[in-house]
Amino acid sequence: MYRYTYKIQPNQPVNRWIHTDLNIDPFQSEKTTFEHPVNITEEYVQIVYPGRQQFLDKRLKEDIQLTDSDFTNIYFPFENTRFEFSSFIPTPHLLSVYAKTYLVSEQDQTIPFTLSTCGSVEIWVNNQKQLSWTPYTRNQVSYKQIELTLQEGSNEIILYMDDLAERDVNYFMELKYTGQTELEGYIPVNVSPEKIKKAEALLTSLYFSKDLYHSGNLEIYLDRDHIDDTKQLFMNVNRNKLLNPVLVKQSEDGTESKYDYVITIDPNAHLQSLMPVDTLPTNGLTYFDIGVVVDQEVEVSRRMVASILAKDYSARAFSDELSERKKQALAFFTESKTLDLNVGIAMTHLTGKVDEKAKEHIRSCFNEIQKKGDCADFRLAPLLGYTIKYRNVIPQDFHQELEELALNFRYWIDEPGNDVMWYFSENHALLFHVSQYFAGHLYQDQLFTVSNRTGKEQYEKGKERLEEWFDIFFKYGYSEWNSTTYLPIDLIGFFSLYEAAPDQNIKELAKRALDLTFEIIAVNLHGKTMATTYGRVYEHDLKAMELGEVSNLAFITWKKGNLNTAMRSTALFCISDYVPPQLEQYFVEDDSKAILTQYIQGIKEVYTYNFKTKNYCMSSAIHFNAFNRGHQQHSMNLSLGQDNTQVWLNHPGESVFSGENRPSFWAGNGYSPNIRQYKQYMLLEYRIQDPFIPFIHAYLPFWKLDEIVENNNWLFVRKDKTYLGLYFSEGYERITEGAVAFREVRSHGKNHKVVVTMSSEMEHQSFNQFINEQLQSTIEINDNDWFYQNNRIGTLAMIQDELYVNQEKVKYDAGYEVECKLLEL
C-alpha cells in the first residue's frame, strides 16, 4: 500500500478521499396530499414535499454509526472543490456514502474549517464522532464554521453524507480549511502515487476541439508531456453517475468490457481523434467519462461535456411554403431511430393510421408516466391531445392502454401521491392543467383512481386552473422570460390546446399565447436562434443553440433557424394549421439598420433590452436582481455573426466546469450583476460576497472566432465582420489549460466593472480601427461612480447604479407590450 500525499493550503478544500460504494435506494413514502402555490417567478423555491418530511422525521432521530464497508473507491476531484455526486433521478431515492482521508499534524491541535452541504454530514476523527450536522436545505447550500481536534501524527478522518434525491439533487460536501498554515494529508492507494498523478495531469490537460460537433471526428487536445507510459484512454458515454456507473458490454469477439470505447493514444499527436461523431449512440448534449487505467488496477477518469448534432440536413431541400415545409419536417422526424412519442405523432399524421411502429414510439413514454417520474407531464399533455385529435384512427386496444395511463395518473398535489414530480414552475403547472383538462374531457364518466374524482370533475378543475393560469400569463407574460429551454415546453401546452381543446375559449387563449410566444422568438431571433437574456437556462442551451427547439421552430416557421430533432413542440406545430402572425418586420437584413427592443416580463417586471443588427446582437436584463444571489438567469448575451456564435459573461455558481448545480459554472450567476445597456454599449458591475467563487469570466468559443487581440485590460474579438470589445477593471487571463482551455477568459477578484461594446464593418472600416478607438477611450473608476468616454458615443456614466449618457439619465420605461424601434447605425 502506498501513500498518495497532498498539501492543503489556507482557504483550500480537503478533497482527496477514498470512499465506499454509494448506497442508492428507492424511497417509498406514504401517499398524501399537500398545498403550495405555483411559483410565478423564475427563481428556485424551497418546497418540502410530504415524502421529504417523512424522510426527515425518521432520519433526524437516527444516530449514524461508523461503517464496516470497505473504502474501495478513489475520488478524483479535478477542478471540483467538493466531494460530490450531484445528478438527476426522476423518482425519489435515498443516497448515502462514507469517505475517508488522513491528516498529519505536528502537534495536538484544533483546526478550523468551513463546511458546506445541502444534506447532512457526520465526521469522525480517530473513531470519535466530532460533528453531526443535518441542515437538509434541499439544493440550497448551507455553511457552518467547525473545528476538528487532531492529535500529533496521523489522524483518520471519516465522513458520512446522505440526502433524499428528488429529481435534480445537489449531493456534495465541501470541507474548506481556514487555518493559517499548510496542512498535509494522504490517502492509501494500491499503485504508485506518481503514476496516478501523471494520469491526473494527462486528463486535466484534455479539452475538446469544439463544444458542438456537426460531422467529422470527435477530437480532443492533450498534453503529450503527460502521456508517459499511457497507451490507451477509455471512454463511457452518457452514464448516470448514480444509477448506472458500471455497465458490462459484450463486444463482437465475445469479450466483455465495462467501457464503451477504448482508444489507442497517438503519442506524437497534440490533437487526438476519438471516433466519427455519426457512430456515437447519442444526439444532443453528451456526457463523456474519459479515463486511464493505472497498472491495470486503478481507474482515473474525469467527466467532460460536448454536444452532438449527428443528423445533417444541409443537403435537403425544403419548401418556401409553410404548410408544405411542416410536412417535410414531419417526414424528417420520422427518420429518427430513437424511440420518441413525437415520432409516433408524426407517423400518425402523415399516414393517417397508428401502426405497430407508431405504437412503439408512442409507448416509449409510458413508463415515465406510469412511474410518475419528473417531467411526465411533458409527455402526458401532448399524448392526451394526440388521443383527442386522432381518436378515430387509434385502434381500440391502444385506446385502452391510453385510458389506463390517464386514469391512474396524479394531476395535482391535491391528489394523494408520493412522487417528486415538479408542479410549481410556470411550464410544469401549465402542462399538469392541460393534462387534467384533456383527461377529464376524454373519460368524463370514468373514475380516476388517484383522485377518486369522475372525469367530468377532472375536466372542470382542469379548465378552471387553465383559465387562472392564462389570466396570470396575459397579465405578466413569461416569468421564465425568453427561455430557450422552457418556451418550447410552454408551446407543448399551447399547441396541444390549440389543436385538441374541446372549448372554443380555451382554443382562443392558446392561439393568443402562441402569437405572443412567436413574437418573442422573432424579436430576439439573431442568426439561427434566439440570442438574448433568458430567465432560465442550462449550459448545453447556451453552448449548442443549434440543437435547441427554438432554432428548430425558427427554421420551420421562417427558414431562419436550424432544423434538428428537438421536436417536443415542433412536431405539434407541424401537425397543426397554426400560422404565426406577420413578424418579418422584426428581422434585420440591412447592414445599416438596427432594431432596439424593450419590454418587461413577469411579476418581477424584468426589463429586457435587445439591440440587434444584421451582424451582432447585444442583450441584457436591466438591473435585474443586482448584487444578490442568483440562479439560472442569463443576465446578458452577445451574438456575433450569423451562425450562433454566442459570448457571455457570468459569475460561476460552482467550480466544476460542467456540473449539475443551478447556477452552474457557465449557466446563471452565483451573484447577479448590475447591468445597464445603451444600444451597443453595456456597463456591468459585480459585487461578489464570500463564500462564493472570487472571479467572473467570459465564454469565448475559440474555434468560431477569427481574431482575438489582448491589450492590457482590453480584450478584442473579431467574428467575420463583427467586432467585440471587453474591458475588465481587474484585468483578465485567458485560460489555456484544462477542459475550458481557450474557451474561458477569467477576471479575478470580488468587485468588477466591465465595459462591453460591439460594432461591425458597417460602423468601423476595420477591426484595427475599432480597436484603436477603444484604446483611445477614457475609463475612470471611482469607489461607486465610473465613466467610459469615446469620441463616437460621448460619455457613459454609471452614477449610483444608474446609467447616464452625456449627462442625461437613460430611461427604461417600456411596459409589458413589446416595443421596437428601427434605427440607423
C-alpha positions in Angstrom: 0.0 0.0 0.0 1.2 3.5 -0.9 0.5 6.9 0.4 -0.8 9.5 -2.0 0.2 12.7 -0.2 -1.3 16.1 -0.8 -1.0 19.6 0.6 -3.8 21.8 1.9 -3.2 25.5 1.8 -5.3 28.0 3.8 -8.7 28.5 2.3 -8.4 25.4 0.2 -10.5 22.3 0.5 -9.7 18.9 1.9 -10.6 16.9 -1.2 -8.7 13.7 -1.5 -10.9 10.9 -0.4 -11.4 7.1 -0.7 -15.0 6.1 -0.3 -17.4 3.3 0.0 -19.8 2.3 -2.8 -22.8 4.7 -2.9 -26.0 3.4 -1.5 -28.8 4.4 -3.8 -32.2 3.0 -2.7 -35.7 3.8 -3.9 -37.6 5.7 -1.3 -41.3 4.9 -0.7 -43.3 7.3 1.5 -47.0 7.3 2.4 -49.2 8.8 -0.3 -50.7 12.1 0.7 -51.8 15.5 -0.5 -50.3 18.9 0.3 -50.7 22.6 -0.6 -48.4 25.1 -2.1 -48.9 27.9 -4.5 -47.5 27.8 -8.0 -44.2 29.8 -8.3 -44.9 32.7 -10.7 -41.3 33.9 -10.7 -38.2 32.4 -12.3 -36.2 31.6 -9.2 -35.8 28.4 -7.3 -38.3 27.9 -4.4 -37.7 25.6 -1.5 -40.7 23.3 -1.1 -40.7 20.4 1.4 -42.7 17.6 -0.2 -44.5 15.2 2.2 -42.2 12.4 1.3 -39.2 14.5 2.3 -40.8 15.4 5.5 -41.4 11.8 6.3 -37.8 11.1 5.5 -36.6 13.9 7.8 -39.0 12.8 10.6 -37.2 9.4 10.7 -33.7 10.4 9.7 -33.3 13.2 12.3 -33.9 10.7 15.1 -31.2 8.4 13.9 -27.6 8.2 15.3 -25.3 7.4 12.4 -22.6 5.0 13.2 -19.3 4.1 11.5 -19.5 1.6 8.7 -17.9 -1.9 8.2 -17.9 -1.4 4.4 -14.7 -1.2 2.5 -13.3 2.1 1.2 -12.5 0.7 -2.2 -13.1 3.8 -4.4 -10.8 6.7 -5.0 -12.4 10.1 -5.6 -10.7 12.2 -8.2 -11.9 15.9 -7.9 -10.0 17.6 -10.8 -11.3 21.2 -10.7 -14.2 20.4 -8.3 -13.6 21.7 -4.7 -16.3 19.4 -3.4 -16.7 15.7 -2.6 -19.7 15.5 -5.0 -22.1 13.1 -6.7 -24.8 15.5 -7.9 -27.0 14.1 -10.6 -30.6 13.7 -11.7 -33.0 10.9 -10.7 -36.7 11.3 -11.7 -38.1 9.4 -8.7 -37.2 9.6 -5.0 -34.1 7.8 -3.8 -32.1 7.7 -0.6 -28.4 8.4 -1.1 -25.6 7.8 1.3 -21.8 7.3 1.3 -18.8 7.2 3.6 -15.4 8.7 2.8 -12.0 8.6 4.4 -8.8 10.7 4.4 -5.8 11.2 6.7 -4.5 14.5 8.0 -1.0 14.7 9.5 -0.5 17.1 12.5 2.8 18.1 14.0 1.1 18.5 17.4 -2.2 18.1 19.3 -4.3 20.9 18.0 -7.8 22.1 17.0 -8.1 23.5 13.4 -10.9 25.4 11.7 -12.9 24.6 8.6 -15.9 25.9 6.7 -18.2 23.0 6.0 -20.9 23.2 3.3 -23.6 20.8 2.1 -27.3 20.6 1.2 -27.9 17.4 3.1 -26.2 16.0 6.2 -22.6 15.4 7.2 -21.2 13.4 10.1 -17.4 13.4 10.8 -15.3 11.1 12.9 -11.7 11.8 13.9 -9.8 8.7 15.0 -13.1 6.8 15.5 -14.6 9.6 17.7 -17.5 11.5 16.3 -16.8 15.2 16.3 -19.6 16.5 14.2 -23.2 15.7 13.3 -24.8 18.4 11.1 -28.2 17.9 9.4 -29.3 21.1 7.6 -31.1 19.3 4.8 -31.6 22.5 2.8 -32.5 20.8 -0.4 -30.4 22.0 -3.3 -29.5 25.2 -1.4 -26.1 25.3 0.2 -25.7 25.7 3.9 -22.5 26.7 5.6 -21.1 26.0 9.0 -17.9 27.1 10.8 -16.5 24.0 12.5 -13.3 22.8 14.3 -11.7 19.4 14.3 -9.4 18.3 17.0 -6.3 16.4 15.8 -3.7 14.5 17.7 0.0 14.6 16.9 0.8 12.4 14.0 -1.6 10.7 11.6 -5.3 11.3 12.0 -8.0 9.2 10.3 -10.9 11.4 9.1 -14.1 9.6 8.2 -17.2 11.4 7.0 -20.7 10.3 6.1 -23.2 12.2 4.0 -26.7 11.4 2.9 -29.8 13.1 1.4 -33.1 12.3 -0.3 -32.8 12.7 -4.0 -35.8 14.4 -5.6 -35.3 14.8 -9.3 -32.2 17.1 -9.5 -30.0 16.5 -6.5 -27.1 18.7 -5.4 -25.4 15.9 -3.4 -22.0 17.1 -2.1 -19.9 18.1 0.8 -17.1 20.7 0.9 -14.6 20.9 3.8 -12.5 24.1 3.3 -9.6 24.6 5.6 -9.5 28.1 7.1 -6.4 27.9 9.3 -3.1 29.9 8.8 -0.5 27.3 8.0 -0.2 24.5 5.4 -1.6 21.1 6.2 -0.5 17.7 4.9 -2.9 14.9 4.1 -2.8 11.5 2.4 -5.0 8.6 1.2 -3.8 5.0 0.9 -3.7 3.7 -2.7 -2.7 0.4 -4.4 -0.3 1.7 -7.1 2.4 4.2 -7.4 1.1 7.7 -6.4 3.4 9.2 -9.0 1.7 7.2 -11.8 -1.7 8.3 -10.5 -0.7 11.9 -10.5 0.7 11.5 -14.1 -2.7 10.1 -15.1 -4.5 13.0 -13.4 -2.2 15.5 -15.2 -2.9 13.9 -18.6 -6.7 14.0 -18.0 -6.5 17.6 -16.7 -4.9 18.6 -20.0 -7.8 17.3 -22.1 -10.1 19.7 -23.9 -12.4 19.2 -26.9 -11.6 20.9 -30.2 -15.1 22.5 -30.0 -18.2 22.2 -28.0 -20.6 21.3 -30.8 -19.9 18.7 -33.5 -22.0 18.5 -36.7 -19.8 16.0 -38.5 -16.4 14.6 -38.8 -14.5 13.2 -35.8 -14.8 13.8 -32.1 -11.4 15.3 -31.3 -9.6 16.1 -28.1 -6.4 18.0 -27.3 -4.0 16.5 -24.8 -0.6 17.4 -23.4 2.0 14.9 -24.7 4.3 15.6 -21.8 1.9 13.7 -19.5 1.4 10.7 -21.7 4.4 8.8 -20.3 3.5 5.0 -20.5 -0.2 5.6 -21.0 -1.2 3.7 -24.2 -5.0 3.9 -24.1 -7.9 6.0 -23.0 -11.2 4.5 -22.1 -14.5 6.4 -22.6 -18.1 5.9 -21.4 -21.0 7.9 -22.9 -24.0 9.2 -21.0 -23.6 7.2 -17.9 -25.8 8.4 -15.0 -23.2 8.6 -12.2 -25.7 7.4 -9.6 -27.9 4.9 -11.4 -25.7 3.2 -14.0 -22.0 4.0 -13.4 -20.9 0.5 -14.5 -22.3 -1.4 -17.4 -20.6 -4.5 -18.7 -20.9 -4.8 -22.5 -20.0 -7.8 -24.8 -18.1 -7.0 -27.9 -18.4 -8.7 -31.3 -15.4 -11.0 -30.5 -17.2 -12.2 -27.3 -15.0 -10.4 -24.8 -16.6 -8.3 -22.1 -15.8 -4.7 -21.1 -17.2 -2.1 -18.9 -16.1 0.6 -21.3 -18.0 1.9 -24.2 -14.8 2.7 -26.1 -11.1 2.1 -25.8 -8.9 4.5 -27.7 -5.2 4.0 -28.5 -3.3 7.2 -27.9 -1.1 8.6 -30.7 2.0 9.5 -28.6 3.0 12.1 -31.2 -0.3 13.9 -31.6 -1.4 17.0 -29.7 -4.9 16.6 -31.2 -6.3 13.1 -30.7 -9.1 11.8 -32.9 -11.5 9.6 -30.9 -14.2 8.4 -33.4 -16.6 9.7 -36.1 -19.4 11.6 -34.4 -22.0 9.8 -36.5 -21.0 6.5 -34.8 -21.9 7.8 -31.4 -25.2 6.5 -29.9 -26.2 10.0 -29.0 -27.7 13.2 -30.3 -27.6 16.4 -28.3 -25.8 17.1 -25.0 -23.5 14.2 -24.3 -21.5 13.3 -21.2 -18.1 11.7 -21.8 -16.3 10.0 -18.9 -12.7 9.7 -20.2 -10.0 8.0 -18.2 -7.0 5.7 -18.0 -6.3 2.5 -16.0 -3.1 2.7 -14.0 -1.2 -0.6 -13.7 -4.4 -2.5 -14.5 -5.5 -1.6 -11.0 -6.7 2.0 -10.5 -9.2 3.8 -12.8 -8.7 7.6 -13.1 -11.4 9.4 -15.0 -13.0 12.8 -15.5 -16.3 13.9 -17.0 -16.3 16.2 -20.0 -19.3 17.5 -22.0 -19.8 18.2 -25.7 -22.9 18.3 -27.9 -23.5 16.2 -31.0 -25.7 17.2 -33.9 -25.4 13.9 -35.7 -28.1 14.3 -38.4 -27.0 16.7 -41.2 -29.9 18.1 -43.2 -27.9 20.7 -45.2 -28.3 18.8 -48.5 -32.1 18.6 -48.1 -34.4 21.0 -49.9 -37.4 22.5 -48.0 -40.3 24.3 -49.5 -40.8 28.0 -49.2 -44.4 27.4 -48.3 -45.1 26.8 -44.6 -47.7 24.1 -44.8 -45.5 22.0 -47.2 -42.5 22.7 -45.0 -44.3 21.3 -42.0 -44.9 18.1 -43.8 -41.3 17.9 -44.9 -40.2 18.4 -41.3 -42.5 15.7 -40.1 -41.0 13.3 -42.6 -37.6 14.3 -41.3 -38.7 13.5 -37.7 -40.0 10.0 -38.7 -36.5 9.1 -39.8 -35.3 9.2 -36.2 -34.2 5.8 -34.9 -34.6 6.9 -31.3 -38.0 5.9 -29.8 -39.9 9.1 -29.2 -43.6 10.0 -28.7 -43.3 12.8 -31.2 -42.1 10.4 -33.9 -45.2 8.4 -33.4 -47.3 11.5 -33.6 -45.6 12.5 -36.9 -46.1 9.0 -38.3 -49.8 9.0 -37.4 -50.3 12.4 -39.0 -48.5 11.5 -42.3 -50.0 8.1 -42.7 -53.5 8.6 -41.2 -53.1 5.4 -39.1 -51.4 4.0 -36.0 -49.4 1.0 -37.0 -47.1 -1.1 -34.7 -44.1 1.1 -35.4 -46.0 4.2 -34.3 -47.3 2.4 -31.2 -43.7 1.5 -30.3 -42.7 5.1 -30.5 -45.7 6.3 -28.5 -45.3 3.7 -25.8 -41.7 4.9 -25.2 -43.1 7.5 -22.8 -45.5 5.1 -20.9 -43.0 4.0 -18.3 -42.2 7.6 -17.3 -45.9 8.4 -17.0 -46.7 5.2 -15.1 -43.8 5.8 -12.6 -44.8 9.4 -12.2 -41.3 10.5 -12.9 -40.4 14.1 -13.0 -41.4 15.7 -16.4 -44.0 13.0 -17.0 -46.4 15.9 -17.6 -44.3 17.0 -20.6 -45.3 13.7 -22.2 -48.8 13.2 -20.9 -50.3 16.5 -22.1 -49.4 16.0 -25.8 -50.2 12.3 -25.6 -53.8 13.1 -24.4 -54.0 15.9 -27.0 -53.0 13.3 -29.6 -55.6 10.9 -28.3 -58.3 13.6 -28.8 -57.1 14.7 -32.3 -56.6 11.2 -33.7 -59.3 9.3 -31.7 -60.9 8.0 -34.9 -57.8 6.3 -36.2 -56.4 5.0 -32.9 -57.1 1.2 -32.6 -59.4 0.2 -29.8 -56.8 -1.9 -28.0 -54.4 1.1 -28.0 -57.2 3.4 -26.7 -57.5 1.1 -23.7 -53.8 1.5 -23.0 -54.0 5.2 -23.2 -57.1 5.3 -21.0 -55.4 3.2 -18.3 -52.5 5.7 -18.3 -54.8 8.7 -17.9 -57.0 7.1 -15.2 -54.0 6.2 -12.9 -52.1 9.5 -13.1 -51.7 12.1 -10.5 -52.8 15.5 -11.8 -52.0 17.8 -9.0 -50.9 17.9 -5.3 -54.5 17.9 -4.0 -54.5 14.3 -5.2 -52.6 11.8 -2.9 -49.2 10.7 -4.0 -45.6 10.1 -3.1 -43.9 11.1 -6.3 -41.5 14.0 -6.7 -42.8 15.4 -9.9 -42.2 19.2 -10.0 -45.5 21.0 -10.2 -44.7 24.6 -9.3 -42.9 26.3 -12.1 -44.7 28.1 -14.9 -44.2 25.4 -17.5 -45.0 22.4 -15.3 -48.2 24.0 -13.9 -49.5 24.6 -17.4 -48.9 21.1 -18.6 -50.4 19.5 -15.5 -53.5 21.6 -16.0 -53.6 20.7 -19.7 -53.3 17.0 -18.9 -56.1 17.2 -16.3 -58.4 19.1 -18.6 -57.8 16.7 -21.5 -58.1 13.5 -19.4 -61.3 14.7 -17.8 -62.8 15.5 -21.2 -61.8 12.1 -22.7 -63.1 10.0 -19.8 -65.9 12.0 -18.3 -67.8 9.0 -17.0 -64.8 7.2 -15.6 -63.5 7.2 -12.1 -59.9 8.4 -11.7 -58.1 6.1 -9.3 -55.7 8.6 -7.6 -58.1 11.5 -7.0 -61.3 9.4 -6.8 -62.9 12.0 -9.0 -65.0 11.5 -12.1 -63.7 12.6 -15.4 -66.2 15.4 -15.5 -64.9 16.7 -12.2 -61.3 16.5 -13.5 -62.3 18.3 -16.7 -63.9 21.2 -14.8 -61.0 21.5 -12.4 -58.5 21.4 -15.3 -60.4 24.1 -17.2 -60.7 26.3 -14.2 -56.9 26.0 -13.5 -56.1 26.7 -17.1 -58.2 29.8 -17.2 -56.4 31.0 -14.0 -53.0 30.2 -15.5 -53.8 32.2 -18.6 -55.1 35.1 -16.6 -51.7 35.5 -14.9 -49.8 34.8 -18.1 -51.6 37.5 -20.1 -51.2 40.0 -17.3 -47.5 39.5 -16.7 -46.1 37.5 -19.6 -43.4 34.8 -19.1 -41.8 34.6 -15.6 -39.1 32.4 -17.2 -38.6 35.2 -19.7 -37.3 34.4 -23.2 -36.1 31.0 -22.0 -35.0 28.9 -25.0 -35.3 25.9 -22.6 -38.8 26.5 -21.4 -40.6 28.4 -24.1 -40.8 25.2 -26.1 -42.2 23.4 -23.1 -45.0 26.0 -22.8 -45.6 25.6 -26.5 -46.3 21.9 -25.9 -49.3 23.1 -23.9 -50.3 25.8 -26.3 -50.2 23.7 -29.4 -52.0 20.8 -27.7 -54.8 23.1 -26.6 -55.0 24.9 -30.0 -55.5 21.5 -31.7 -57.5 19.5 -29.2 -59.2 21.7 -26.6 -63.0 21.0 -26.6 -63.8 24.5 -25.6 -63.6 27.4 -28.1 -62.5 29.9 -25.4 -59.6 27.7 -24.4 -58.5 27.4 -28.1 -58.6 31.2 -28.4 -56.5 31.6 -25.3 -54.0 29.1 -26.7 -53.9 31.0 -30.1 -53.3 34.3 -28.3 -50.4 32.7 -26.3 -48.9 31.2 -29.4 -49.0 34.6 -31.1 -47.2 36.2 -28.2 -44.6 33.5 -28.0 -43.7 33.7 -31.7 -43.5 37.4 -31.3 -40.9 37.0 -28.5 -39.0 34.5 -30.7 -39.0 36.8 -33.7 -37.8 40.0 -31.9 -35.0 38.1 -30.3 -34.0 36.0 -33.3 -30.5 36.6 -34.4 -28.7 34.3 -36.8 -30.4 30.9 -36.3 -31.8 31.1 -32.8 -32.9 33.4 -30.0 -29.9 35.4 -28.8 -31.0 37.3 -25.7 -31.3 37.3 -22.0 -33.0 34.2 -20.5 -35.0 33.8 -17.3 -33.8 30.2 -17.0 -31.1 28.4 -19.0 -28.6 25.5 -18.9 -25.1 25.1 -20.2 -26.0 23.0 -23.2 -28.6 25.5 -24.3 -26.0 28.3 -24.3 -23.2 26.3 -26.0 -25.3 24.4 -28.6 -28.2 26.7 -29.6 -28.3 24.9 -33.0 -29.7 21.9 -31.1 -32.4 23.8 -29.3 -36.0 23.6 -30.1 -36.3 27.4 -30.7 -33.8 27.1 -33.5 -36.0 24.2 -34.9 -39.1 26.3 -34.7 -37.4 29.2 -36.4 -36.4 27.1 -39.3 -39.8 25.6 -39.8 -41.5 29.0 -39.4 -39.2 31.3 -41.4 -36.3 29.1 -42.7 -34.1 31.2 -40.5 -33.2 28.6 -37.9 -31.6 25.2 -37.8 -33.6 22.0 -38.3 -32.8 19.4 -35.7 -34.5 16.6 -33.8 -35.7 18.7 -30.9 -39.4 18.1 -31.6 -41.5 18.2 -28.4 -43.3 21.3 -29.6 -42.2 21.4 -33.2 -43.9 18.2 -34.1 -47.1 19.6 -32.6 -46.6 22.8 -34.6 -46.2 20.7 -37.8 -49.4 18.8 -37.3 -51.4 22.0 -36.7 -52.8 24.6 -39.0 -51.4 27.4 -36.9 -49.7 30.2 -38.8 -47.9 32.9 -36.8 -48.8 36.5 -37.4 -46.7 38.7 -39.7 -43.4 39.1 -37.8 -40.8 39.6 -40.5 -40.6 43.2 -39.6 -38.5 42.1 -36.6 -35.7 40.7 -38.7 -32.7 42.8 -39.8 -31.5 42.2 -43.3 -29.8 45.6 -44.0 -26.2 46.2 -42.6 -27.1 49.8 -41.9 -30.1 49.2 -39.7 -30.7 48.2 -36.1 -33.7 47.2 -34.1 -34.0 48.2 -30.4 -36.5 46.1 -28.5 -37.5 46.8 -24.9 -40.3 45.2 -22.8 -40.8 43.8 -19.3 -41.8 40.3 -18.3 -43.0 38.5 -15.2 -44.5 39.7 -11.9 -41.0 40.9 -11.0 -41.1 43.2 -14.1 -37.8 42.0 -15.6 -36.7 44.7 -18.1 -35.3 43.1 -21.2 -33.2 45.2 -23.6 -32.1 44.0 -27.0 -30.1 45.9 -29.6 -29.9 43.8 -32.9 -28.2 44.4 -36.2 -27.6 42.0 -39.0 -24.1 41.4 -37.8 -24.5 41.4 -34.0 -26.9 41.4 -31.1 -26.4 42.7 -27.6 -29.0 41.8 -24.9 -29.4 42.3 -21.2 -31.8 42.2 -18.2 -31.5 45.7 -16.9 -30.6 46.0 -13.2 -32.2 42.6 -12.6 -31.5 41.1 -9.1 -28.4 43.3 -8.9 -25.8 42.3 -6.3 -27.9 39.5 -5.0 -27.5 35.7 -5.1 -28.7 34.4 -8.5 -30.0 31.2 -10.0 -30.4 30.2 -13.6 -30.9 33.7 -15.1 -28.8 34.5 -18.1 -28.3 38.2 -17.5 -26.6 39.2 -20.7 -25.7 37.8 -24.1 -23.6 38.8 -27.1 -24.3 37.2 -30.5 -21.6 37.6 -33.2 -22.2 36.9 -36.9 -25.0 34.7 -38.3 -24.0 31.2 -37.2 -25.0 31.1 -33.5 -21.7 32.4 -32.1 -22.6 33.3 -28.5 -20.4 35.1 -26.0 -21.5 36.0 -22.4 -20.2 36.9 -19.0 -21.3 35.4 -15.7 -20.3 34.7 -12.2 -19.9 30.9 -11.8 -22.2 29.2 -9.3 -19.9 26.2 -8.8 -16.3 25.3 -9.6 -16.8 22.1 -11.6 -16.8 23.0 -15.3 -19.9 21.1 -16.4 -21.7 20.3 -13.2 -25.3 19.7 -12.2 -25.9 22.6 -9.9 -28.1 25.6 -10.6 -26.4 28.1 -11.1 -23.6 26.2 -12.7 -20.2 27.2 -14.0 -21.5 28.6 -17.2 -25.2 29.0 -16.8 -26.7 31.5 -14.4 -24.9 33.6 -11.8 -23.8 32.9 -8.3 -24.1 36.6 -7.7 -26.1 38.8 -10.2 -24.5 41.9 -11.7 -26.0 45.3 -12.2 -26.3 45.8 -15.9 -27.1 49.0 -17.8 -27.2 49.0 -21.6 -27.5 51.7 -24.1 -27.7 50.5 -27.7 -24.5 48.6 -28.4 -22.8 49.6 -25.2 -23.1 47.8 -21.9 -21.7 48.5 -18.4 -21.7 45.7 -15.8 -20.8 45.7 -12.2 -20.3 42.6 -9.9 -20.0 42.7 -6.1 -19.3 39.2 -5.1 -19.6 38.2 -1.4 -18.0 35.3 0.5 -18.0 32.3 0.4 -18.7 32.5 -3.4 -16.2 31.9 -6.1 -14.0 35.1 -6.4 -13.9 35.6 -10.1 -16.1 36.3 -13.1 -15.5 35.0 -16.6 -16.4 35.2 -20.3 -17.1 32.3 -22.6 -15.2 32.5 -25.9 -15.8 29.7 -28.4 -12.3 29.9 -29.9 -13.0 27.6 -32.9 -15.6 30.0 -34.2 -13.6 33.3 -33.8 -11.3 34.8 -36.5 -9.2 37.1 -34.3 -8.5 37.6 -30.6 -6.4 40.6 -29.5 -5.2 41.3 -26.0 -4.2 44.7 -24.9 -3.8 45.4 -21.1 -7.4 45.4 -19.6 -9.0 45.2 -23.1 -9.9 42.0 -24.9 -10.9 42.3 -28.6 -12.7 39.7 -30.7 -13.5 39.6 -34.4 -16.0 37.2 -35.9 -16.4 37.8 -39.7 -17.5 41.4 -39.9 -18.4 41.7 -36.3 -16.2 43.3 -33.6 -16.4 42.9 -29.8 -14.5 44.8 -27.1 -14.4 43.8 -23.4 -12.7 45.9 -20.7 -12.2 44.3 -17.3 -11.4 46.7 -14.4 -9.5 43.9 -12.6 -7.6 42.7 -15.7 -8.0 39.1 -17.0 -6.3 35.9 -18.0 -7.1 33.6 -20.9 -7.3 30.1 -19.6 -5.0 27.8 -21.7 -5.2 24.5 -19.7 -7.9 22.1 -18.8 -11.4 21.4 -20.2 -12.1 25.1 -20.6 -8.8 25.9 -22.3 -9.1 28.8 -24.8 -12.9 29.0 -24.1 -12.6 31.0 -20.9 -11.4 34.5 -20.0 -11.2 34.8 -16.2 -11.1 38.0 -14.2 -10.2 37.5 -10.5 -11.5 39.4 -7.6 -14.8 40.2 -5.9 -15.6 43.7 -7.3 -15.7 44.1 -11.1 -16.6 46.8 -13.5 -16.8 45.7 -17.2 -17.4 47.7 -20.3 -18.8 45.8 -23.4 -19.0 47.4 -26.8 -19.9 45.9 -30.2 -19.6 47.1 -33.7 -19.1 45.9 -37.3 -17.5 46.7 -40.6 -20.5 48.9 -41.3 -19.6 51.3 -38.4 -15.8 50.9 -38.4 -13.9 50.4 -41.6 -11.7 47.7 -40.0 -11.1 45.7 -36.8 -7.9 47.8 -36.2 -9.9 51.0 -36.4 -12.4 49.6 -33.8 -9.5 48.5 -31.5 -7.8 51.9 -31.8 -10.9 53.8 -30.9 -11.4 51.7 -27.7 -7.7 52.1 -26.7 -8.1 55.8 -27.1 -11.2 55.9 -25.0 -11.1 57.1 -21.3 -12.3 54.9 -18.5 -12.3 56.4 -15.0 -13.4 54.3 -12.0 -14.1 55.8 -8.5 -15.5 54.0 -5.5 -19.1 53.9 -6.7 -19.3 56.0 -9.9 -17.4 55.2 -13.1 -17.2 56.5 -16.6 -16.5 55.4 -20.2 -15.9 58.0 -22.8 -15.0 57.9 -26.5 -15.4 60.2 -29.5 -18.2 58.2 -31.1 -20.7 57.9 -28.2 -19.6 60.6 -25.8 -19.7 59.8 -22.1 -21.4 56.8 -20.5 -21.5 57.3 -16.7 -22.7 54.8 -14.0 -23.7 57.0 -11.1 -25.3 55.4 -8.1 -26.0 52.3 -10.2 -27.9 54.4 -12.8 -26.7 55.0 -16.4 -26.3 58.5 -17.9 -25.4 59.2 -21.5 -23.9 62.6 -21.9 -25.3 63.7 -18.6 -28.8 62.5 -19.4 -30.2 59.6 -17.4 -31.3 56.7 -19.6 -35.0 56.0 -19.1 -36.1 52.4 -19.2 -39.8 53.0 -19.4 -41.2 50.2 -21.6 -44.2 48.2 -20.5 -45.4 44.6 -21.0 -46.1 45.2 -24.7 -43.1 44.6 -27.0 -41.7 48.0 -28.1 -39.4 48.0 -31.2 -37.6 50.9 -32.9 -35.9 50.8 -36.2 -32.7 52.8 -36.0 -29.9 53.8 -38.4 -26.4 52.7 -37.5 
